[in-house]
Structure formats: C-alpha cells, structure tokens
Amino acid sequence: QVQVVESGGDLVHPGGSLRLSCAASGSIFEIYAMGWYRQAPGKQRDLVARIFSGGTTNYADSVKGRFTISRDNAKNMVYPQMNSLKPEDTAVYLCAADYRAGGWNYWGQGTQVTVSS
C-alpha cells in the first residue's frame, strides 16, 4: 500500500515558474515509478512526466524543455519543476504511484495550477 499527497498548486502568470511536491508513504520501496498527471476541465487526464525507480524520466511532448521531474529519496518526495508556464498548463495536477509495476494504482487528491494574467 502506498499513499501520495500533492501540494504546491497556485495561480501564476504566464512565463512564471512553480514547483509542485508529492509526498509518498507506505511501501515506498516497492514503487516502480512516480508520475504526474494533469486534467483540465472537460479533458482527459494526461501524463505529464514520470520518473522510474532507476532514475529514468519521461515527459509529454507539450512540457519537454519546460518541466523537470526529480525526486528526493531521503524525503520520499517527487517534484515537478515547471518553468515557462502557459495558460494551457492550467489543470488539476495529480501525483500517482506505480506499485510493483502494476500500473498507476495510487493517486493523490490533486492540486490546482492556474496560469493566467
């Protein structure tokens, strides 16, 4: 069992930066990957970035070069650093854990990111 809790959502201006946080607890040593998804109103939930236990990272094309996902193993935290934010980045951002490579089985409640002038 794994629990994940996100934080850090905010209102930012276009071109601004924001760092979200995801705290993982429980059976963290069996987490295969941690990921960040986002969902805008009326749209599907899309993967933004993920980081595997070995350190490999993947990004959606829409955020490549602007977002960086990292982790702090000592604190059991995962962070997406989001730079050069655009209005189209506005969404609820959700952290998810892939437990034992079984899929995204554990989700947080989400944190709102709004990019607007």
Backbone hydrogen bonds in HBPLUS format (Angstrom, degrees):
<---DONOR---> <-ACCEPTOR-->    atom                        ^
c    i                          cat <-CA-CA->   ^        H-A-AA   ^      H-
h    n   atom  resd res      DA  || num        DHA   H-A  angle D-A-AA Bond
n    s   type  num  typ     dist DA aas  dist angle  dist       angle   num
A0027-SER N   A0001-GLN O   2.81 MM  26  5.67 177.4  1.81 164.6 165.2     1
A0003-GLN N   A0025-SER O   2.90 MM  22  5.19 162.5  1.93 140.3 143.6     2
A0025-SER N   A0003-GLN O   2.88 MM  22  5.19 147.4  1.98 149.0 155.1     3
A0005-VAL N   A0023-ALA O   3.00 MM  18  5.25 146.1  2.12 138.8 149.5     4
A0023-ALA N   A0005-VAL O   2.88 MM  18  5.25 165.1  1.90 149.2 150.4     5
A0007-SER N   A0021-SER O   2.92 MM  14  5.25 136.5  2.11 147.8 149.7     6
A0021-SER N   A0007-SER O   2.90 MM  14  5.25 160.2  1.94 152.3 151.7     7
A0114-THR N   A0010-ASP O   2.99 MM 104  6.28 169.7  2.01 151.6 153.7     8
A0012-VAL N   A0114-THR O   2.82 MM 102  6.26 162.2  1.85 166.2 172.3     9
A0116-SER N   A0012-VAL O   2.89 MM 104  6.30 149.9  1.98 158.7 165.4    10
A0016-GLY N   A0013-HIS O   2.94 MM   3  5.45 153.2  2.01 142.0 143.6    11
A0015-GLY N   A0085-LEU O   2.68 MM  70  4.83 168.1  1.69 144.5 148.9    12
A0085-LEU N   A0016-GLY O   3.04 MM  69  5.44 176.2  2.04 153.4 153.5    13
A0018-LEU N   A0082-MET O   2.84 MM  64  5.21 149.5  1.93 146.0 155.4    14
A0082-MET N   A0018-LEU O   2.79 MM  64  5.21 164.9  1.82 160.8 164.7    15
A0020-LEU N   A0080-PRO O   3.24 MM  60  5.61 156.6  2.29 152.7 152.3    16
A0022-CYS N   A0078-VAL O   2.87 MM  56  5.10 128.2  2.14 147.3 160.3    17
A0078-VAL N   A0022-CYS O   2.93 MM  56  5.10 146.8  2.04 139.2 149.5    18
A0024-ALA N   A0076-ASN O   2.96 MM  52  5.54 173.7  1.97 170.0 170.9    19
A0028-ILE N   A0026-GLY O   2.88 MM   2  5.51 138.0  2.05 103.0  90.9    20
A0030-GLU N   A0027-SER O   3.15 MM   3  5.86 163.9  2.18 117.9 122.9    21
A0031-ILE N   A0028-ILE O   3.16 MM   3  5.30 160.4  2.20 112.8 112.4    22
A0100-ARG N   A0030-GLU O   2.84 MM  70  5.51 158.1  1.88 170.2 175.6    23
A0032-TYR N   A0098-ASP O   2.70 MM  66  5.46 152.6  1.77 164.9 174.7    24
A0053-SER N   A0032-TYR O   2.88 MM  21  5.37 144.9  2.01 153.4 145.1    25
A0098-ASP N   A0033-ALA O   2.85 MM  65  5.12 175.6  1.86 158.3 157.3    26
A0034-MET N   A0051-ILE O   2.90 MM  17  5.46 161.6  1.94 154.4 157.9    27
A0051-ILE N   A0034-MET O   2.81 MM  17  5.46 158.9  1.85 160.7 168.0    28
A0035-GLY N   A0096-ALA O   2.88 MM  61  5.17 166.2  1.89 149.4 152.1    29
A0096-ALA N   A0035-GLY O   2.83 MM  61  5.17 153.2  1.90 151.0 152.4    30
A0036-TRP N   A0049-ALA O   2.80 MM  13  5.40 162.9  1.82 162.6 164.2    31
A0048-VAL N   A0036-TRP O   2.75 MM  12  5.53 165.5  1.77 154.6 155.9    32
A0049-ALA N   A0036-TRP O   3.27 MM  13  5.40 157.4  2.33 139.7 144.5    33
A0037-TYR N   A0094-LEU O   2.76 MM  57  5.09 166.0  1.78 155.0 159.8    34
A0094-LEU N   A0037-TYR O   2.80 MM  57  5.09 158.6  1.85 134.3 141.8    35
A0038-ARG N   A0046-ASP O   2.90 MM   8  5.52 147.4  2.01 148.3 158.8    36
A0046-ASP N   A0038-ARG O   2.92 MM   8  5.52 165.8  1.94 159.1 158.1    37
A0039-GLN N   A0092-VAL O   2.86 MM  53  5.28 148.0  1.96 142.2 152.8    38
A0092-VAL N   A0039-GLN O   3.02 MM  53  5.28 175.4  2.03 134.2 133.7    39
A0043-LYS N   A0040-ALA O   2.99 MM   3  5.37 156.8  2.04 140.9 138.2    40
A0060-ALA N   A0048-VAL O   2.89 MM  12  5.13 154.8  1.96 146.4 142.3    41
A0050-ARG N   A0058-ASN O   3.03 MM   8  5.40 148.9  2.13 145.8 149.3    42
A0058-ASN N   A0050-ARG O   3.02 MM   8  5.40 151.8  2.11 147.2 152.2    43
A0052-PHE N   A0056-THR O   2.81 MM   4  5.27 163.4  1.84 156.4 162.0    44
A0055-GLY N   A0052-PHE O   2.85 MM   3  5.21 158.2  1.90 112.2 119.7    45
A0063-VAL N   A0060-ALA O   3.04 MM   3  5.64 159.7  2.08 117.8 123.8    46
A0066-ARG N   A0063-VAL O   2.93 MM   3  5.36 159.3  1.97 134.6 138.7    47
A0067-PHE N   A0063-VAL O   3.00 MM   4  5.57 156.7  2.05 164.2 162.0    48
A0083-ASN N   A0066-ARG O   2.97 MM  17  5.07 155.8  2.03 133.3 140.5    49
A0068-THR N   A0081-GLN O   2.85 MM  13  5.07 149.4  1.95 140.8 150.7    50
A0081-GLN N   A0068-THR O   2.68 MM  13  5.07 168.7  1.69 156.3 155.3    51
A0070-SER N   A0079-TYR O   2.81 MM   9  5.26 152.1  1.89 148.8 158.4    52
A0079-TYR N   A0070-SER O   2.78 MM   9  5.26 165.0  1.80 145.7 150.7    53
A0072-ASP N   A0077-MET O   2.85 MM   5  5.19 160.4  1.89 143.4 147.7    54
A0075-LYS N   A0072-ASP O   3.14 MM   3  5.50 132.6  2.37 104.1 115.8    55
A0076-ASN N   A0072-ASP O   2.86 MM   4  5.85 114.6  2.30 141.6 160.1    56
A0077-MET N   A0072-ASP O   3.13 MM   5  5.19 164.9  2.15 139.6 142.7    57
A0089-ASP N   A0086-LYS O   2.85 MM   3  5.37 162.8  1.88 119.0 124.5    58
A0090-THR N   A0087-PRO O   3.05 MM   3  5.63 164.7  2.07 117.7 121.7    59
A0091-ALA N   A0113-VAL O   2.97 MM  22  5.56 148.1  2.07 149.1 159.4    60
A0113-VAL N   A0091-ALA O   2.92 MM  22  5.56 167.2  1.94 161.2 165.4    61
A0093-TYR N   A0111-THR O   2.83 MM  18  5.27 174.3  1.84 149.8 147.8    62
A0111-THR N   A0093-TYR O   2.85 MM  18  5.27 145.7  1.97 138.2 149.0    63
A0108-GLY N   A0095-CYS O   2.98 MM  13  5.47 148.5  2.08 160.7 161.1    64
A0097-ALA N   A0106-TYR O   2.84 MM   9  5.15 152.7  1.92 144.1 151.7    65
A0105-ASN N   A0097-ALA O   3.14 MM   8  6.29 123.3  2.48 151.0 156.9    66
A0106-TYR N   A0097-ALA O   3.39 MM   9  5.15 165.3  2.41 146.7 147.7    67
A0102-GLY N   A0099-TYR O   3.05 MM   3  5.74 149.2  2.15 118.8 126.1    68
A0105-ASN N   A0103-GLY O   2.84 MM   2  5.59 117.4  2.24 115.3  98.1    69
